[in-house]
Each structure stands twice: as C-alpha cells, then as structure tokens.
Amino acid sequence: MKPIYNDIADQLLSLEMELRRLDLWRSEPPPPEALASTEPFCVDTLTLPEWLQFIFIPRMGQLIRAEQPLPHQCGIAPIAEEFFKETGGAGALVELLRAIDTRLQRG
C-alpha cells in the first residue's frame, strides 16, 4: 500500500476522534435523501460535521481500502473555517482538515 493511503487513513481516524471530542459525532445517520444531495458538501441537507462523518470519511475509507486514486484537492479546511467562525473551539479540527488537504495535494 502506498504511503499516502496510510497517511490519509491515520488522518481520517484523527478526524473522527476530534469530531467525537467536540461532541459533533452523531449516533444516528441522517435520512437517505439528505445523503443523496447533489450540492457540494451537501450544504443543503447536512451540516459540515455530518458531511464529514457520513460522506467524506466513509468515501475516503472506501478509496483507501480499494487502493483507488485519491482526490488531489479537497479544499475542506476553508469551508470548516467558515463553518466554525461563529462558534470557535474547532481549531484542531480545522488544522486536521488542512493537513488532509495538504497531504492530498502532495500526492
């Protein structure tokens, strides 16, 4: 397995742990129609933490397990900065997303 797969898998695990630490991890998934949104990041049906938990982490995990090509750009960190601007306290989460963005860009 290529080093990038291990790196991203570790970062996804850290991302899950940080979402749990911030009490943003949901025990129940959203309805299927919310997951079927065609909008970027499902902005019309999910919050950013929900999108990370129910879309991003599972899809990236599938790509890693199948050793499929990973995206070269995600750009999630700027969206997270905007999402958490009002609430604050998510600096570590934003930094994790920035690290994922950077690692994917480096390939």
Backbone torsions as a table, in degrees:
resi	resn	phi	psi	omega
1	MET	NA	137.7	-179.5
2	LYS	-66.3	147.8	-180.0
3	PRO	-55.8	-33.6	-178.6
4	ILE	-60.9	-36.3	-179.7
5	TYR	-63.4	-43.3	178.0
6	ASN	-64.5	-42.9	-179.5
7	ASP	-61.3	-48.8	-178.0
8	ILE	-67.6	-39.1	177.7
9	ALA	-59.6	-43.1	177.6
10	ASP	-63.1	-42.2	-179.7
11	GLN	-66.5	-36.5	177.9
12	LEU	-65.7	-38.2	176.8
13	LEU	-64.1	-43.0	177.0
14	SER	-62.9	-38.2	178.4
15	LEU	-63.1	-45.1	177.5
16	GLU	-60.7	-44.8	-179.5
17	MET	-61.5	-39.4	-179.8
18	GLU	-69.7	-39.6	175.8
19	LEU	-61.0	-39.9	178.0
20	ARG	-66.9	-42.4	-179.5
21	ARG	-60.4	-37.5	179.9
22	LEU	-83.1	2.4	-179.1
23	ASP	60.6	39.6	178.6
24	LEU	-108.8	1.5	-179.0
25	TRP	-88.2	123.7	-177.5
26	ARG	-93.9	144.9	178.0
27	SER	-84.8	-24.7	-179.4
28	GLU	-112.5	132.7	177.4
29	PRO	-71.9	155.6	175.1
30	PRO	-68.7	166.1	178.2
31	PRO	-61.0	151.1	-178.0
32	PRO	-53.1	-35.9	-178.8
33	GLU	-66.7	-28.5	176.6
34	ALA	-68.7	-33.8	179.6
35	LEU	-77.7	-16.2	-176.5
36	ALA	-91.4	7.3	-179.7
37	SER	-56.5	145.6	176.6
38	THR	-100.8	-1.5	178.3
39	GLU	-74.8	147.4	175.5
40	PRO	-55.7	134.8	179.5
41	PHE	57.6	17.6	-179.2
42	CYS	50.5	39.4	-175.1
43	VAL	-59.7	-21.5	-179.1
44	ASP	-86.0	-12.8	-175.4
45	THR	-129.8	-20.4	-175.8
46	LEU	-129.6	154.8	168.1
47	THR	-79.4	165.4	178.1
48	LEU	-58.9	-46.9	178.1
49	PRO	-59.4	-37.2	176.9
50	GLU	-64.9	-43.0	178.9
51	TRP	-61.3	-43.3	177.9
52	LEU	-60.0	-46.7	-175.9
53	GLN	-70.1	-45.5	-169.5
54	PHE	-100.2	-13.4	179.7
55	ILE	-119.0	-61.9	-171.6
56	PHE	-64.0	-55.5	-176.1
57	ILE	-60.7	-48.3	179.4
58	PRO	-62.9	-41.5	-179.1
59	ARG	-66.2	-43.2	178.3
60	MET	-64.2	-39.6	176.9
61	GLY	-60.3	-41.2	177.5
62	GLN	-62.7	-44.3	178.9
63	LEU	-61.7	-42.1	-179.2
64	ILE	-64.9	-49.0	-178.3
65	ARG	-60.5	-36.9	-179.6
66	ALA	-87.4	-2.3	-176.4
67	GLU	52.4	42.5	176.0
68	GLN	-85.8	159.6	178.2
69	PRO	-59.3	138.0	177.7
70	LEU	-93.6	153.8	177.3
71	PRO	-62.4	148.8	179.2
72	HIS	-89.7	-16.0	178.1
73	GLN	-143.6	136.4	174.8
74	CYS	-121.4	-44.6	179.2
75	GLY	64.2	36.9	-177.6
76	ILE	-81.3	-33.7	-175.8
77	ALA	-56.5	-46.9	179.2
78	PRO	-61.6	-34.9	178.2
79	ILE	-67.6	-40.8	178.5
80	ALA	-64.8	-40.6	177.6
81	GLU	-57.1	-45.0	179.9
82	GLU	-66.5	-44.9	-177.9
83	PHE	-60.4	-41.8	-175.5
84	PHE	-95.2	6.1	-177.4
85	LYS	-55.1	-44.2	-176.4
86	GLU	-76.7	-36.5	-174.2
87	THR	-88.2	-32.2	-178.2
88	GLY	65.4	-176.0	176.5
89	GLY	75.9	6.1	-178.7
90	ALA	-115.1	25.7	-178.4
91	GLY	-57.2	-41.7	-179.9
92	ALA	-66.3	-37.2	178.4
93	LEU	-64.9	-45.0	178.7
94	VAL	-62.1	-41.0	178.7
95	GLU	-64.6	-38.8	175.4
96	LEU	-61.0	-44.1	179.0
97	LEU	-66.0	-36.6	176.6
98	ARG	-63.8	-40.2	178.7
99	ALA	-65.0	-39.6	177.1
100	ILE	-64.7	-46.4	177.7
101	ASP	-55.1	-46.9	-177.2
102	THR	-65.6	-44.0	-178.3
103	ARG	-64.5	-40.0	178.6
104	LEU	-65.9	-37.3	178.6
105	GLN	-65.6	-36.9	-179.3
106	ARG	-73.7	-22.9	179.7
107	GLY	69.3	NA	NA
